[in-house]
Amino acid sequence: TSDGRIKPDVVAPGTWILSTRSSLAPDDHFWGTYDKYYAYMGGTSMATPITAGFTAIVRQWLQKAKKYNNPSSSLIKALLIATARPLGNAVVSADYGWGEVDMNNIMNGSLILLDESQTKSLKTGDSWTYTFDVSDTSKPVKVVLVWRDYPGSPQASSYLVNDLDLTVTTPSGSSYYGNHMLYSSADRKNNVEVVYISSPQKGTYTIKVKGYNVPKGPQPFSVVVFSGGASSSDGGSSDEQPSTTTATAERGYFGKFSSSGDTKYYYINITTKTEITIKASMESTLDMDIYLMNSSGTVLAKSENGKGEAESITYTLSPGVYKLKAYDYSGYGYYLIYVTNQIDTSKQVFATVSGSVTNGGSKTYSASLKGITDIYLDWGDSDVDLDLYVYDSSGNLVAKSEYGKYHWETLNLNLSAGTYTIVVKSYSGGGDFTLSVLTDK
């Protein structure tokens, strides 16, 4: 690229690809014909849709197999790059980027997946660390950092805005910086950084991501570790969503502040020593602060950004019950808080389904459940307004959420075991959605 970034990221087959054709199109419009329904073509016009379809399947695999309700684009991109198969001797090249997309590596490789909800959004000078263990030294280790950078200016000489640095330290103390195979110093061009260790040592490795220069932060990011024998030593697990105590470790709290000084409390239950992440987003009219406290009310960590700015806390907690304080410093408006790695899975589990509604239509789900504690409804189009309703076995409305065009509806409930009907209804617009239910086992 004009500013020296690494492209392409990945590649896919693009030569003599057999695909559907119009039966009315002349044969000489194609590289070759198979019959009146299929023909051969090539180029990026074939490689790009192959990769798009591949990516859609990978996203579905993350949702269904790995229980990521709404995997970020940075996680998907990091996963594709981490598992890509080089087409030559180099780990990365101007011909094939980081390699050809490879479903076999995704399905059968050893993976540690760390989505944006499990890492820490960084400001300038902030850092985040994570450790993992390597037992199989016969296979290379590849660590990939990806972040969704803030839009740059076309007039700038360098298009990167928020600059993060990746460092991986080996058991012997040696350190590798991101894209070390290309640059003699830290990368200042790309929002993809890779550490590749061809002959790894057995032992514990440390990943560090630092906010080198983040003028438009805080900056979220995702990390993927791919190897033949990597496993987490601090909460992650090989080939699983990284959470030993919380296989579906996320809980959301949705609310509204109407006046300055208002305070709300939420309780966090920790069963095994673990690092949690608390993230809060809010309307631009609201200045909300969040505080993590122990059961006695002592503040352990806090985040006090300005009006409309996201808040984030990452903290390691021992077993016990903790309090989260949400405080309206000034203004008013809606807010959403997500807490990861805090759900006691010996008592609770997520059930997640994907669906779609038309404008004015609805989708109904009925199930016998051992209680309901939370329900989340997410969709992607800001022009769509979906509502959420819960009915008991007699058809009585027991809960509803009708907040409007905010991409989500959420209910924090305490319903006993029984048969319930959950209805997703379109107030306006239509499209795909994801419905998640947190229920007692």
Secondary structure, 3 states (H helix, E strand, C coil): CCCCCCCCCCECCCCCEEEECCCCCCHHHCCEECCCCEEEECCHHHHHHHHHHHHHHHHHHHHHCCCCCCCCHHHHHHHHHHHCECCCCCCCECCCECCECCHHHHHHCEEEEECCCCCCCECCCCEEEEEEEECCCCCCEEEEEECCCCCCCCCCCCCCCCEEEEEEECCCCCEEECCCCCCCCCCCCCCEEEEEECCCCCEEEEEEEEEEECCCCCECCEEEEEECCEEECCCCECCECCCCCCCCCEEEEEEEECCCCCEEEEEEEECCCEEEEEEEEECCCEEEEEEEECCCCCEEEEECCCCCCCEEEEEEECCEEEEEEEEEEEECEEEEEEEECCCCCCCEEEEEEEEEECCCCEEEEEEEECCEEEEEEEECCCCCEEEEEEECCCCCEEEEECCCCCCEEEEEEEECCEEEEEEEEEEECCEEEEEEEEEEC
